[in-house]
Amino acid sequence: MSMDNDSAMKSGLLNSGLLILAAMLSGVSLSIVTFDTG
């Protein structure tokens, strides 16, 4: 029971971490593009 809960928490943290990383990367690429064009 506790093992299932722990693995679910880890996978949730991993998914949220990937989402945050993707958002940061897209934001950085957007800022680079706007900086280059501007």
N, C-alpha and C positions, 0 to 999 in steps of 0.2 A: 504493500500500500504506500508506504513512505517512499519507496524506490520509484514507483510510478509518478508520484507527485513531484519528486525531485527532477526526474527526467522531463516531465511536462514543463516545469519551471525553466529548466535549462534551455529547452527548445524554444520556449516563448522569449527568453532573453536573447537567444541567438537570432530569432526572426526579427525582433525589434532592433537589435544591433545592426542587422543587415539593412533594414529599412532606413535607419538613421544614416548609415554609411552611404547608401545610395542617394539619399537626399543631400548629404554633404557634397558628394562627388558631382551631382547635377548642379548644385548651387555654385560650386567652384568653377565648373566648366562654363556655366552661364556668365559668371563674373569675368572670366578670362575672355570670353567671346565679346562681351560688351566693352571690356577694357581695350581689346585689340581694335575693334571697330571705332571706338570713341577716341 
